[in-house]
Amino acid sequence: MSQQLINHNADLMKLQDSGYEIEVCGGYLVAHHIPYVNAKREVAYGKLVCPLTQNAGKTLRPSDHVMYFAGGQPCNTDGQIIKGIYHSEQPQVFTDTIAVDRSFSNKPPDGYADYYEKVHTYASILSAQAKALDKAATPLTFRRTQTGESESVFCYPDTNSVRAHIVEINKKLAGQKVAIIGLGGTGSYILDLIAKTPVAEIHLFDADVFLQHNAFRAPGAPSLDELAEVHFKVDYFKRQYETMHRNIIAHSVRITSENISELAEFDFTFISIDSNSSRAVISAFLLGQGKPFIDVGMGVEIVGDSLIGTTRMTVGTAAKSDHLKSRVALIDAEDDLYASNIQIADLNMLNATMAVIKWKKMFGFYQDLMMEHNATYTINTSQYDTSDFNP
């Protein structure tokens, strides 16, 4: 992927053809073997690093002028710091293979036109001092760096995480096999959010087809022609999201006692269904297997000429499940508010967001000080309540 990206961008090719030892790793551009003078007036070598702004495999103009550096503090030949580019001395870990020690700032009046100009400018500033001490010091090695990167679960780089420098935090979610049971309004929004994370696999379970009314409570905007094709929900959403995430697996079935054993292979399960008896069977099985899950639901009804209601997110784990009977309806009832089938896209999206944020907390992506296992949002009072804490 690194060399392919370089081959398709003139500025990166120019860097490589000029002799710079570059690679694209985890969404960052790295230039190796950059000579500089350290405080002891010795020639040393470091790496220049910057986020690579790109879109659809093409590099864009650098988003800023800051350059990061892995190495000691660069100095002039007299051992004094090069003050003209000094910015900060804050060590940062960007990925498991990229850690930097400091950053530089050298801003041209109009910014940098491309990545060749940005890397070449900083490399020239540093290497000029090194060459004054050792004429053989050069950043131009003409070597090709071999990357050991494995294929990403994404079809294109997650440049958003790179820009925010949260690649390592994002990796806390990597490797999981996640199941989403129910691809209605809330379940489809859960998929929308999970598809943007580096989980290993996303398995979709639903036996229903995607119809016109579903389009008004799900992410995206299907055309009339797409609706006319009448796909299973899982197939429709797989097609929508596999252009971003490689490993989305569709199962056009309902979970029953005959196939429930399939859930044992998943690291985490989201339950988003309208059958209370089914959620009782599923949650009991997952607890028996020691598998964590989040169950979601909402109840909305008409009062006068307005809607009122509540969205709910409930966590079940091997460590805590005593709250489930009082928080989650596990018996089908004729007066169940969910059975009214009033679903609104914004509430579906909110319900999904509540669940996914909690999932991310459970795996350390977000800090979790409350450790709540149940949360509800009530529409007419704008009240967000948490309960069933597990310190």
N, C-alpha and C positions, 0 to 999 in steps of 0.2 A: 504494500500500500504506500509506503514511504517513497520508494523510487517511482512508482506509477504517478504519484502526485507531482513529484519533481519533474518528471518527463512532460507533464501536461501544462506546465506553467513557466513562461519565459523568464520571469525573475529568478525562480529557483534554479532553472537550468543554467542561467548566466552565472549564478553563484558557484554551481558545481563545475561548469566548464572553465571558470576562472581559477579553479583549484581549491576552493573552499571545501572542507570536509563536513558536509551538512547531512542532516537527516530530519525527517518529520516523525515525531514520536508523541503519541497521545495528544495530538492537536497542537503541539509546540514545535517550533523550528529551532533546531540546535546546531550551532556551528562549533565544531571541535577544534582543538589544537590552536587556540588563539594566544600568541605570545604577549607577555606583559612584563613589566619590571616590578618586583616586590619591594617591600620596605628595606630589605637587606641589599638592594641594588643588584639583585640577581634576576636573570631571565627565567621566568616560570611560564606555565601554560594553563589556560583555563578554557571555559566554554561560554559562549554567548547564547542566551536563551530568550525567546519571546513567543507569546501566543500567536498562532498563525490564523489570521482572519481569512476565511474562505467561504465560498458558497458553491454548491454543486460541483466540487472538485476544482474550482478555480480560485486562485488567491485574489483577495481584494486589497485595496490600499490599507497599510497598517493602521490599526485603530488608534494607536498612540505612539509617542516617541520614546517611551521608556524601554530600556534593555536590561535584562537580568544577566547575572554573571555567576558562574560557579568557579571560584578561585579566590585567591587572596586580594588584598586591596591594591589596585594598580597605582603605580607611582611614576613620577618622572625619573630621569636618569640619576638625579641627586637623592632619590629616596623619599621625596616629598609627594604627598597625595596629589593626583591629577584633579584639582578642584573644579575644573571646568565641566566635568561630567558627573561629579559626586552627587548621589541622590539619597541612598539609604544603605544601611548595613544590617538589614533584616533577613536572616536565613528563612527560607521557605521551602517546603516540599510540595512540588507540583504533581508528580506521579511517583510510582515506585522506582523509577529509573532516573528521575530528574529532580535534583535538589539544587537550589541556588543559595549563594551567600550574601549577595548584595544586588543593588540595582543602580543603573546609570541614567542620567537625563541629559540629552543633547538635542534640543528642538530646533530644526530649521524653520525659517519663517513660514513656509507653506507645508510643513510636515514632510514625511517621507513618501516619495511617489510609489515605491514598491519595496519588496523585501531585499532585493539586491542592494539598493541604496542604503537601507537601514543597517544591514549587517556589515556591508563594506565600510560605512562611515565609522562605526564603533570599532571594528577590527583595525582600521587604519590608525585611529587615535591611539589604541593600545600598543599595536605592533611597532609604531614609529619610535617609541621610547626603547623598546626591546632591540630594534635594529641598530640603534645608536650604540648599544653595548655589544651586540653580537650581530654582525652582518648576515649571518646564516639564519637568524630568527625570522620565520615567515608563517603566516596562517595558511599559506597555499601548499597543501600537501598532495593534492590531486588523488587522495585516497577516497574510496567509496566505503561508507559505513554500513556494515551489515546489521540490520535490526532483527531482533528476536521476537517481534510483536506477533501475538496470535491474532486470528481473525476476530474482529469485534462483533458483538451481537447486533450492532447498528449497521445499517446499509451505508451510512456516511458518518463522518466524525461528529462527535458531540462537542461542537465548538462553543456552545453555551457554557458548559462546565469549565472549559479551558479559559474562557474570558473571565469567569468568576473565580478561577483558581480553586475549584472544589472537586477536581478529578479524584483525589484520594478519598474524600468524604463520600463521593458517589460510589466508590468501589465497595463500600460497606453493604450495598444492596446487590452486588454482583454475585453470580453463581446460583442464585435461588431459582427453584422451579415453583412457579406460582400458578394456582388454579383460580379461575373466576367462574363461579357457578351462577348462572343467570345473566343474560346479556340484554336485559330490559334497559330502562332509562338509567338507573344508577349503575348497573353493572357495566354498561357501555362506557360511561364516564370513568369508571375505575380502570378499564382497559386503556382509555385515552391517556391517563396519567401514568400507569405502569409501563406502557410502551415506551415512555421517555426515560426509563431507568435501565441500568445495565443488567437486569435479571437474566438468567440463562435461558429460561423458557417461560412462555405464558400459554397456559392451556385454557381453552374456552369451552364451557359446557352449557348447552341450551338446545332444546328440541324444536323450538318455534321458528317460524319464518319471519323475515323482516318485511313489514308492511308499512303502508303510508302513515298510519298513526304513530308508528315507531319513529319515523323521521322527525317528528316534532318534539321528541323528548330524548334525543340522542345527539352526540357530537357530529359535526359535519352537516353537509347539505346535499343529499343525494338527488340526482336528476330524476325526472319522471321516467326516463328510459331505464334507469337503474332499478327503480321500484317495480317496473313492469317485469323484470327478470325473475323476481320472487325467489330469493336465495334464503337458505337457513341463516338465522342471525349470526351464528358463529362463522359461517363462510363469508357473509357480507363483511363483517368486521375484520376478519383475517385479511381479506383483500384490501381493505382500507389501510390497515396498519402494518402489513408485512413490507410495504415500501419503505418503512422506517426501521422496524425491528425484525431481524431475520427469523427468530424462533417463536412464531405464534402457531399453535396447534389447535385445530378446530375439532370439537367432538359434538356432533349434532344429536345428542342423546340427553335424556333426563337421568339424573342420578337416582338409582333405585337400589334395593338390597342386592340385586344381581350384579351391579357393576360398581358398587360403592368402594370396593377394595382398591380400585384404581387411585383413589384419593390418598392412599398411604404413601405414594411415591413423591408427593409434593411437600415442599418446605413450608408453604403458607397457602391458605385458602381464604378467598373472599366469598361470602355467601350473600347473594342478592336475589332472592326468590320470594314469591308471594304465597307459597304453600307452607303453612306453619308445621304441618306434620312432616313434611320433607326436611325442613330445617332441623327438626328435632332428631330425625334419623341421622342426618349428616353431622350435626354438631356432636352427637353422642359417639359416632364412629371416630371422628377426629380426636376427641378427648381420649378415647380408648387407645388411640395410636400415639398419643402424646404430641399431636400436631397442632400448632397455634392457628387460630382463624379469627376473622372479623366478620360479624353478621351486621347487615345494614337493613334499615326499613324506614318507612315513613307513613304517617297517617294524615290525610288531608280531607277536609269536608267543607261543604258549603254552609255558611251561616249568614242568613240574610242575603245580601248581594256581594259578599266577600268570601274569601277562603281563609280558613285557619288550619293549623296543623303543626306537626312536629317531625323532625328527622332524627334518626337514632343511629348510633354506632356502638357496637358492643364487642368486646374482645373476649375470647376464650382461650385459655392456655392450660397446660398440665398443672401449672402452679396455682392457678386460680380459676375456678369455674362455679363456685357456690352462688354467684350472683345471677347466673343465667336464667334460672327459673322465674325470677322476679323481673327480669329486664327484657326477655325475649319471649314472644308468644310461640308456644310449641304445640298448640292444639288448634286445629281449624275451627273457626267460628263464623257464623253467618253475619254477625255484626262487626267483623273485623274491619277497621277503617281502611286498611290497605286494599281490601276487597272492593272498595268503592272505585278503585282503579283511577283515581284522580292523581295524575302525575304531571308535574311541570318541570321543564328542562332545568330551570335554575335551581329548583329544589333537588332534583336528581344529581346535578353537578355538585351542589353543596354536600349532599349526603356522601357522594363518592370522595370528595375532598377530605371530609372528616375522617373517613376510613383510611385513605392513603397517607395522610399526615400522621395518623396514629401508627400505621405500619412502619413508616420511616422512623418514627420515634423508637419503636421497639428494636430496631436494628442500629440505632446510634447515629442515624443521619441528622436528625434533630435532637436537641437536648430535651429530656423528659424529666421534669422535676416532680410532676404530680403522680405519674404512674396510674392514671385512671383506666378503668376497664369498661366504662360506660359513659357516653356523652350524648346529650340531646340539644337540639336547637328548636325553640318554640317561636313560630312566626310572629304572632300578634304582640308578644311582649319583648321580642328581640333578645330573648334570654338563652344563653348558652350555659348549660349545667353539666358538670362532671361528677362522677360518683364511683363507688366501688374501687377504692384505691388499694394498691398492693405495694406497700413500702419495701 
